[in-house]
Amino acid sequence: MKVTYFQDTDTLYIEFKAGSVAETRDLDENTQLDIDGQGKICALTIEHARDRADLRHFSFEQVGG
């Protein structure tokens, strides 16, 4: 998983898995979901991220193995 924030465009990009994107679905006018050929989620793009998410507080926790 890879999280990238583009400050110049205020875009948050969360890549769940690398791979070829077969389809991009608009969840709303500022949120897109990338899907591969098997219907698995590849990535999520959030526009206007500062207004829509609390980017100042980011943490990641993996539980279990």
N, CA, C and O atoms as a CHARMM CRD file, in Angstrom:
* protein
*
  260
    1    1 MET  N      0.84800  -1.17300   0.00000 PROA 1      0.00000
    2    1 MET  CA     0.00000   0.00000   0.00000 PROA 1      0.00000
    3    1 MET  C      0.89000   1.23200   0.00000 PROA 1      0.00000
    4    1 MET  O      1.91900   1.27100   0.67400 PROA 1      0.00000
    5    2 LYS  N      0.48200   2.23100  -0.76200 PROA 2      0.00000
    6    2 LYS  CA     1.26100   3.46300  -0.86700 PROA 2      0.00000
    7    2 LYS  C      0.29300   4.64800  -0.82300 PROA 2      0.00000
    8    2 LYS  O     -0.71100   4.66900  -1.53600 PROA 2      0.00000
    9    3 VAL  N      0.60200   5.62100   0.01100 PROA 3      0.00000
   10    3 VAL  CA    -0.21800   6.83000   0.13500 PROA 3      0.00000
   11    3 VAL  C      0.61000   8.01600  -0.32400 PROA 3      0.00000
   12    3 VAL  O      1.72100   8.22700   0.16300 PROA 3      0.00000
   13    4 THR  N      0.06700   8.80100  -1.26900 PROA 4      0.00000
   14    4 THR  CA     0.76600   9.96500  -1.80000 PROA 4      0.00000
   15    4 THR  C     -0.15800  11.17200  -1.73000 PROA 4      0.00000
   16    4 THR  O     -1.31800  11.10400  -2.13500 PROA 4      0.00000
   17    5 TYR  N      0.37100  12.28000  -1.21200 PROA 5      0.00000
   18    5 TYR  CA    -0.39300  13.53300  -1.17900 PROA 5      0.00000
   19    5 TYR  C      0.30200  14.52900  -2.09400 PROA 5      0.00000
   20    5 TYR  O      1.48500  14.82500  -1.92600 PROA 5      0.00000
   21    6 PHE  N     -0.45100  15.04500  -3.06900 PROA 6      0.00000
   22    6 PHE  CA     0.05900  16.04700  -3.99700 PROA 6      0.00000
   23    6 PHE  C     -0.40800  17.41500  -3.51800 PROA 6      0.00000
   24    6 PHE  O     -1.55200  17.80700  -3.75100 PROA 6      0.00000
   25    7 GLN  N      0.48300  18.13800  -2.85000 PROA 7      0.00000
   26    7 GLN  CA     0.11900  19.40500  -2.24000 PROA 7      0.00000
   27    7 GLN  C     -0.30800  20.44400  -3.27600 PROA 7      0.00000
   28    7 GLN  O     -1.22400  21.22600  -3.02000 PROA 7      0.00000
   29    8 ASP  N      0.33700  20.46400  -4.43300 PROA 8      0.00000
   30    8 ASP  CA     0.02300  21.48900  -5.44100 PROA 8      0.00000
   31    8 ASP  C     -1.39600  21.36200  -5.99200 PROA 8      0.00000
   32    8 ASP  O     -1.98700  22.36000  -6.40500 PROA 8      0.00000
   33    9 THR  N     -1.95100  20.14000  -6.00100 PROA 9      0.00000
   34    9 THR  CA    -3.32300  19.96200  -6.48700 PROA 9      0.00000
   35    9 THR  C     -4.28700  19.56100  -5.37800 PROA 9      0.00000
   36    9 THR  O     -5.47700  19.37600  -5.63300 PROA 9      0.00000
   37   10 ASP  N     -3.78700  19.42200  -4.14200 PROA 10     0.00000
   38   10 ASP  CA    -4.58400  19.00700  -2.98900 PROA 10     0.00000
   39   10 ASP  C     -5.30100  17.68400  -3.26800 PROA 10     0.00000
   40   10 ASP  O     -6.50300  17.54100  -3.04400 PROA 10     0.00000
   41   11 THR  N     -4.51200  16.72000  -3.76800 PROA 11     0.00000
   42   11 THR  CA    -5.04200  15.41100  -4.13600 PROA 11     0.00000
   43   11 THR  C     -4.38300  14.32800  -3.29700 PROA 11     0.00000
   44   11 THR  O     -3.15900  14.29400  -3.16900 PROA 11     0.00000
   45   12 LEU  N     -5.19100  13.44800  -2.72900 PROA 12     0.00000
   46   12 LEU  CA    -4.69900  12.30300  -1.96800 PROA 12     0.00000
   47   12 LEU  C     -4.90800  11.05900  -2.81700 PROA 12     0.00000
   48   12 LEU  O     -6.01800  10.78400  -3.27200 PROA 12     0.00000
   49   13 TYR  N     -3.82000  10.30200  -3.02800 PROA 13     0.00000
   50   13 TYR  CA    -3.87900   9.08900  -3.83900 PROA 13     0.00000
   51   13 TYR  C     -3.45800   7.91400  -2.97100 PROA 13     0.00000
   52   13 TYR  O     -2.34400   7.89300  -2.44700 PROA 13     0.00000
   53   14 ILE  N     -4.33400   6.94500  -2.81700 PROA 14     0.00000
   54   14 ILE  CA    -4.05600   5.76400  -2.00600 PROA 14     0.00000
   55   14 ILE  C     -4.03000   4.56100  -2.93700 PROA 14     0.00000
   56   14 ILE  O     -5.05700   4.16800  -3.49000 PROA 14     0.00000
   57   15 GLU  N     -2.84800   3.98200  -3.10600 PROA 15     0.00000
   58   15 GLU  CA    -2.69500   2.80600  -3.96000 PROA 15     0.00000
   59   15 GLU  C     -2.71500   1.57100  -3.06700 PROA 15     0.00000
   60   15 GLU  O     -1.85600   1.41100  -2.20000 PROA 15     0.00000
   61   16 PHE  N     -3.68700   0.70900  -3.27800 PROA 16     0.00000
   62   16 PHE  CA    -3.81300  -0.50400  -2.47800 PROA 16     0.00000
   63   16 PHE  C     -2.98400  -1.64500  -3.05400 PROA 16     0.00000
   64   16 PHE  O     -2.43400  -2.46300  -2.31800 PROA 16     0.00000
   65   17 LYS  N     -2.90300  -1.68700  -4.38000 PROA 17     0.00000
   66   17 LYS  CA    -2.07400  -2.69800  -5.02800 PROA 17     0.00000
   67   17 LYS  C     -1.68600  -2.20100  -6.40900 PROA 17     0.00000
   68   17 LYS  O     -2.46900  -1.54400  -7.09600 PROA 17     0.00000
   69   18 ALA  N     -0.46800  -2.52500  -6.79900 PROA 18     0.00000
   70   18 ALA  CA    -0.00600  -2.14400  -8.13400 PROA 18     0.00000
   71   18 ALA  C     -0.66000  -3.06300  -9.15800 PROA 18     0.00000
   72   18 ALA  O     -0.91900  -4.23400  -8.88100 PROA 18     0.00000
   73   19 GLY  N     -0.91800  -2.53300 -10.31700 PROA 19     0.00000
   74   19 GLY  CA    -1.51100  -3.33700 -11.36800 PROA 19     0.00000
   75   19 GLY  C     -2.15900  -2.46100 -12.41700 PROA 19     0.00000
   76   19 GLY  O     -2.20200  -1.23700 -12.29400 PROA 19     0.00000
   77   20 SER  N     -2.65400  -3.10200 -13.43300 PROA 20     0.00000
   78   20 SER  CA    -3.31500  -2.38000 -14.51600 PROA 20     0.00000
   79   20 SER  C     -4.74200  -2.02800 -14.12900 PROA 20     0.00000
   80   20 SER  O     -5.50100  -2.87400 -13.65700 PROA 20     0.00000
   81   21 VAL  N     -5.08500  -0.78800 -14.33300 PROA 21     0.00000
   82   21 VAL  CA    -6.44300  -0.32000 -14.03500 PROA 21     0.00000
   83   21 VAL  C     -7.32000  -0.58100 -15.25600 PROA 21     0.00000
   84   21 VAL  O     -7.01400  -0.12200 -16.35600 PROA 21     0.00000
   85   22 ALA  N     -8.40300  -1.31400 -15.05900 PROA 22     0.00000
   86   22 ALA  CA    -9.33300  -1.61700 -16.14200 PROA 22     0.00000
   87   22 ALA  C    -10.47700  -0.61200 -16.19700 PROA 22     0.00000
   88   22 ALA  O    -11.05900  -0.36900 -17.25500 PROA 22     0.00000
   89   23 GLU  N    -10.79500  -0.02400 -15.02600 PROA 23     0.00000
   90   23 GLU  CA   -11.93600   0.89100 -14.95100 PROA 23     0.00000
   91   23 GLU  C    -11.73500   1.87100 -13.80500 PROA 23     0.00000
   92   23 GLU  O    -11.21300   1.51200 -12.75000 PROA 23     0.00000
   93   24 THR  N    -12.15000   3.09800 -14.02400 PROA 24     0.00000
   94   24 THR  CA   -12.18000   4.10100 -12.95900 PROA 24     0.00000
   95   24 THR  C    -13.62900   4.49000 -12.74100 PROA 24     0.00000
   96   24 THR  O    -14.31500   4.92000 -13.66800 PROA 24     0.00000
   97   25 ARG  N    -14.08900   4.33400 -11.50800 PROA 25     0.00000
   98   25 ARG  CA   -15.47900   4.65000 -11.16600 PROA 25     0.00000
   99   25 ARG  C    -15.51600   5.94100 -10.36500 PROA 25     0.00000
  100   25 ARG  O    -14.73500   6.12100  -9.43000 PROA 25     0.00000
  101   26 ASP  N    -16.41400   6.83100 -10.72700 PROA 26     0.00000
  102   26 ASP  CA   -16.63800   8.06100  -9.96400 PROA 26     0.00000
  103   26 ASP  C    -17.57600   7.75500  -8.81200 PROA 26     0.00000
  104   26 ASP  O    -18.73200   7.39100  -9.02700 PROA 26     0.00000
  105   27 LEU  N    -17.08000   7.90100  -7.58500 PROA 27     0.00000
  106   27 LEU  CA   -17.93600   7.70900  -6.41400 PROA 27     0.00000
  107   27 LEU  C    -18.73200   8.97000  -6.12700 PROA 27     0.00000
  108   27 LEU  O    -19.87500   8.89900  -5.67700 PROA 27     0.00000
  109   28 ASP  N    -18.13400  10.11900  -6.38600 PROA 28     0.00000
  110   28 ASP  CA   -18.79000  11.42100  -6.39000 PROA 28     0.00000
  111   28 ASP  C    -17.92500  12.31800  -7.26300 PROA 28     0.00000
  112   28 ASP  O    -16.98400  11.83100  -7.88900 PROA 28     0.00000
  113   29 GLU  N    -18.21200  13.59800  -7.32200 PROA 29     0.00000
  114   29 GLU  CA   -17.47800  14.45600  -8.25400 PROA 29     0.00000
  115   29 GLU  C    -16.00200  14.63900  -7.89900 PROA 29     0.00000
  116   29 GLU  O    -15.22800  15.11200  -8.73100 PROA 29     0.00000
  117   30 ASN  N    -15.59600  14.27100  -6.67700 PROA 30     0.00000
  118   30 ASN  CA   -14.21300  14.45500  -6.24500 PROA 30     0.00000
  119   30 ASN  C    -13.53200  13.18100  -5.75200 PROA 30     0.00000
  120   30 ASN  O    -12.46700  13.24300  -5.13700 PROA 30     0.00000
  121   31 THR  N    -14.14400  12.02300  -6.01900 PROA 31     0.00000
  122   31 THR  CA   -13.59200  10.76500  -5.54500 PROA 31     0.00000
  123   31 THR  C    -13.68600   9.70700  -6.64500 PROA 31     0.00000
  124   31 THR  O    -14.76100   9.44200  -7.18400 PROA 31     0.00000
  125   32 GLN  N    -12.52500   9.10600  -6.96700 PROA 32     0.00000
  126   32 GLN  CA   -12.48800   8.07800  -7.99200 PROA 32     0.00000
  127   32 GLN  C    -11.89000   6.79100  -7.43000 PROA 32     0.00000
  128   32 GLN  O    -10.96600   6.81900  -6.61700 PROA 32     0.00000
  129   33 LEU  N    -12.43600   5.66800  -7.88000 PROA 33     0.00000
  130   33 LEU  CA   -11.99500   4.35100  -7.46400 PROA 33     0.00000
  131   33 LEU  C    -11.46300   3.61200  -8.69600 PROA 33     0.00000
  132   33 LEU  O    -12.18100   3.46600  -9.68500 PROA 33     0.00000
  133   34 ASP  N    -10.21700   3.14600  -8.64400 PROA 34     0.00000
  134   34 ASP  CA    -9.61200   2.39600  -9.74600 PROA 34     0.00000
  135   34 ASP  C     -9.76500   0.90300  -9.48000 PROA 34     0.00000
  136   34 ASP  O     -9.45100   0.41800  -8.39300 PROA 34     0.00000
  137   35 ILE  N    -10.25400   0.17600 -10.49400 PROA 35     0.00000
  138   35 ILE  CA   -10.54400  -1.25400 -10.38900 PROA 35     0.00000
  139   35 ILE  C     -9.73200  -2.01000 -11.45100 PROA 35     0.00000
  140   35 ILE  O     -9.57400  -1.52700 -12.57200 PROA 35     0.00000
  141   36 ASP  N     -9.21800  -3.19700 -11.09300 PROA 36     0.00000
  142   36 ASP  CA    -8.49100  -3.99500 -12.08600 PROA 36     0.00000
  143   36 ASP  C     -9.46500  -4.90000 -12.85700 PROA 36     0.00000
  144   36 ASP  O    -10.67600  -4.83400 -12.64600 PROA 36     0.00000
  145   37 GLY  N     -8.93500  -5.73500 -13.74000 PROA 37     0.00000
  146   37 GLY  CA    -9.75800  -6.59900 -14.58500 PROA 37     0.00000
  147   37 GLY  C    -10.54200  -7.65600 -13.83000 PROA 37     0.00000
  148   37 GLY  O    -11.53100  -8.17400 -14.34700 PROA 37     0.00000
  149   38 GLN  N    -10.11600  -7.99200 -12.60300 PROA 38     0.00000
  150   38 GLN  CA   -10.83000  -8.96500 -11.77700 PROA 38     0.00000
  151   38 GLN  C    -11.81600  -8.30900 -10.80000 PROA 38     0.00000
  152   38 GLN  O    -12.42900  -8.98800  -9.97600 PROA 38     0.00000
  153   39 GLY  N    -11.96000  -6.99200 -10.90100 PROA 39     0.00000
  154   39 GLY  CA   -12.88600  -6.27900 -10.02500 PROA 39     0.00000
  155   39 GLY  C    -12.30300  -5.91400  -8.67400 PROA 39     0.00000
  156   39 GLY  O    -13.03700  -5.48400  -7.78500 PROA 39     0.00000
  157   40 LYS  N    -10.99400  -6.07700  -8.49800 PROA 40     0.00000
  158   40 LYS  CA   -10.34100  -5.74500  -7.22800 PROA 40     0.00000
  159   40 LYS  C     -9.93300  -4.27600  -7.22400 PROA 40     0.00000
  160   40 LYS  O     -9.56800  -3.72000  -8.25900 PROA 40     0.00000
  161   41 ILE  N    -10.00000  -3.66000  -6.05800 PROA 41     0.00000
  162   41 ILE  CA    -9.65800  -2.24300  -5.91400 PROA 41     0.00000
  163   41 ILE  C     -8.14800  -2.06200  -6.01500 PROA 41     0.00000
  164   41 ILE  O     -7.38700  -2.71900  -5.30600 PROA 41     0.00000
  165   42 CYS  N     -7.72200  -1.16600  -6.90100 PROA 42     0.00000
  166   42 CYS  CA    -6.30500  -0.82600  -7.05000 PROA 42     0.00000
  167   42 CYS  C     -5.96600   0.45000  -6.28400 PROA 42     0.00000
  168   42 CYS  O     -4.94400   0.51800  -5.60100 PROA 42     0.00000
  169   43 ALA  N     -6.83700   1.46900  -6.40300 PROA 43     0.00000
  170   43 ALA  CA    -6.49700   2.76600  -5.81900 PROA 43     0.00000
  171   43 ALA  C     -7.74300   3.61500  -5.60100 PROA 43     0.00000
  172   43 ALA  O     -8.80800   3.36600  -6.16600 PROA 43     0.00000
  173   44 LEU  N     -7.56400   4.62500  -4.76100 PROA 44     0.00000
  174   44 LEU  CA    -8.60800   5.60400  -4.46600 PROA 44     0.00000
  175   44 LEU  C     -7.99100   6.98800  -4.58800 PROA 44     0.00000
  176   44 LEU  O     -6.92900   7.24500  -4.02000 PROA 44     0.00000
  177   45 THR  N     -8.64700   7.88700  -5.32700 PROA 45     0.00000
  178   45 THR  CA    -8.18500   9.26200  -5.49500 PROA 45     0.00000
  179   45 THR  C     -9.20400  10.19600  -4.86500 PROA 45     0.00000
  180   45 THR  O    -10.40000  10.10400  -5.14200 PROA 45     0.00000
  181   46 ILE  N     -8.71800  11.10400  -4.00900 PROA 46     0.00000
  182   46 ILE  CA    -9.58900  12.07500  -3.33500 PROA 46     0.00000
  183   46 ILE  C     -9.10000  13.47500  -3.67500 PROA 46     0.00000
  184   46 ILE  O     -7.99500  13.86500  -3.29900 PROA 46     0.00000
  185   47 GLU  N     -9.93100  14.22600  -4.38800 PROA 47     0.00000
  186   47 GLU  CA    -9.63800  15.62100  -4.71100 PROA 47     0.00000
  187   47 GLU  C    -10.09300  16.50700  -3.54900 PROA 47     0.00000
  188   47 GLU  O    -10.96300  16.11000  -2.77500 PROA 47     0.00000
  189   48 HSD  N     -9.51400  17.70100  -3.42100 PROA 48     0.00000
  190   48 HSD  CA    -9.83000  18.64100  -2.32800 PROA 48     0.00000
  191   48 HSD  C     -9.66300  17.94000  -0.97600 PROA 48     0.00000
  192   48 HSD  O    -10.50400  18.05900  -0.08500 PROA 48     0.00000
  193   49 ALA  N     -8.57000  17.22000  -0.85400 PROA 49     0.00000
  194   49 ALA  CA    -8.33900  16.33800   0.29000 PROA 49     0.00000
  195   49 ALA  C     -8.27800  17.07600   1.62600 PROA 49     0.00000
  196   49 ALA  O     -8.75700  16.55300   2.63300 PROA 49     0.00000
  197   50 ARG  N     -7.70600  18.26800   1.65700 PROA 50     0.00000
  198   50 ARG  CA    -7.60900  18.99600   2.94200 PROA 50     0.00000
  199   50 ARG  C     -8.97800  19.30000   3.52300 PROA 50     0.00000
  200   50 ARG  O     -9.14700  19.28600   4.74300 PROA 50     0.00000
  201   51 ASP  N     -9.95200  19.57200   2.67500 PROA 51     0.00000
  202   51 ASP  CA   -11.30900  19.86500   3.15100 PROA 51     0.00000
  203   51 ASP  C    -12.08900  18.60200   3.49500 PROA 51     0.00000
  204   51 ASP  O    -13.05200  18.65100   4.26000 PROA 51     0.00000
  205   52 ARG  N    -11.67700  17.47800   2.93500 PROA 52     0.00000
  206   52 ARG  CA   -12.46600  16.26000   3.05900 PROA 52     0.00000
  207   52 ARG  C    -11.87600  15.23000   4.01000 PROA 52     0.00000
  208   52 ARG  O    -12.55000  14.26400   4.36800 PROA 52     0.00000
  209   53 ALA  N    -10.62700  15.42100   4.42300 PROA 53     0.00000
  210   53 ALA  CA    -9.97100  14.46300   5.31600 PROA 53     0.00000
  211   53 ALA  C     -9.03300  15.21200   6.25900 PROA 53     0.00000
  212   53 ALA  O     -8.56100  16.30200   5.93700 PROA 53     0.00000
  213   54 ASP  N     -8.77300  14.64100   7.39000 PROA 54     0.00000
  214   54 ASP  CA    -7.87200  15.25400   8.36500 PROA 54     0.00000
  215   54 ASP  C     -6.44600  14.79000   8.06100 PROA 54     0.00000
  216   54 ASP  O     -5.95100  13.83900   8.66500 PROA 54     0.00000
  217   55 LEU  N     -5.79500  15.47400   7.11800 PROA 55     0.00000
  218   55 LEU  CA    -4.46700  15.06200   6.67300 PROA 55     0.00000
  219   55 LEU  C     -3.37400  15.35300   7.68900 PROA 55     0.00000
  220   55 LEU  O     -2.27900  14.80000   7.58800 PROA 55     0.00000
  221   56 ARG  N     -3.64600  16.19800   8.65400 PROA 56     0.00000
  222   56 ARG  CA    -2.63000  16.51400   9.66300 PROA 56     0.00000
  223   56 ARG  C     -2.39200  15.33300  10.59500 PROA 56     0.00000
  224   56 ARG  O     -1.33600  15.22800  11.21700 PROA 56     0.00000
  225   57 HSD  N     -3.38400  14.44200  10.68800 PROA 57     0.00000
  226   57 HSD  CA    -3.28100  13.30600  11.60100 PROA 57     0.00000
  227   57 HSD  C     -3.41500  12.01800  10.79200 PROA 57     0.00000
  228   57 HSD  O     -4.51600  11.55900  10.49000 PROA 57     0.00000
  229   58 PHE  N     -2.27400  11.45900  10.45700 PROA 58     0.00000
  230   58 PHE  CA    -2.26200  10.22900   9.67200 PROA 58     0.00000
  231   58 PHE  C     -1.48000   9.17700  10.45400 PROA 58     0.00000
  232   58 PHE  O     -0.37700   9.43800  10.93500 PROA 58     0.00000
  233   59 SER  N     -2.05700   8.00100  10.57400 PROA 59     0.00000
  234   59 SER  CA    -1.32800   6.90300  11.19500 PROA 59     0.00000
  235   59 SER  C     -1.68700   5.60500  10.46900 PROA 59     0.00000
  236   59 SER  O     -2.72600   5.49700   9.81800 PROA 59     0.00000
  237   60 PHE  N     -0.80200   4.64100  10.60400 PROA 60     0.00000
  238   60 PHE  CA    -0.99900   3.34600   9.99000 PROA 60     0.00000
  239   60 PHE  C     -0.70900   2.28800  11.04100 PROA 60     0.00000
  240   60 PHE  O      0.30100   2.35700  11.74100 PROA 60     0.00000
  241   61 GLU  N     -1.58700   1.32200  11.14600 PROA 61     0.00000
  242   61 GLU  CA    -1.38600   0.26600  12.12600 PROA 61     0.00000
  243   61 GLU  C     -1.71700  -1.07300  11.47800 PROA 61     0.00000
  244   61 GLU  O     -2.78700  -1.23400  10.89100 PROA 61     0.00000
  245   62 GLN  N     -0.82100  -2.01200  11.58100 PROA 62     0.00000
  246   62 GLN  CA    -1.07400  -3.36100  11.08200 PROA 62     0.00000
  247   62 GLN  C     -1.23700  -4.26000  12.28500 PROA 62     0.00000
  248   62 GLN  O     -0.37100  -4.30500  13.15800 PROA 62     0.00000
  249   63 VAL  N     -2.34100  -4.97300  12.33200 PROA 63     0.00000
  250   63 VAL  CA    -2.64700  -5.84300  13.45600 PROA 63     0.00000
  251   63 VAL  C     -2.66400  -7.29200  12.96600 PROA 63     0.00000
  252   63 VAL  O     -3.30600  -7.59300  11.96000 PROA 63     0.00000
  253   64 GLY  N     -1.98700  -8.16700  13.64500 PROA 64     0.00000
  254   64 GLY  CA    -1.95500  -9.56100  13.24500 PROA 64     0.00000
  255   64 GLY  C     -0.95000  -9.79900  12.12300 PROA 64     0.00000
  256   64 GLY  O     -0.17300  -8.90800  11.78100 PROA 64     0.00000
  257   65 GLY  N     -0.96500 -10.95500  11.57100 PROA 65     0.00000
  258   65 GLY  CA     0.01200 -11.29700  10.54500 PROA 65     0.00000
  259   65 GLY  C     -0.63500 -11.89100   9.39600 PROA 65     0.00000
  260   65 GLY  O      0.03400 -12.24500   8.42500 PROA 65     0.00000
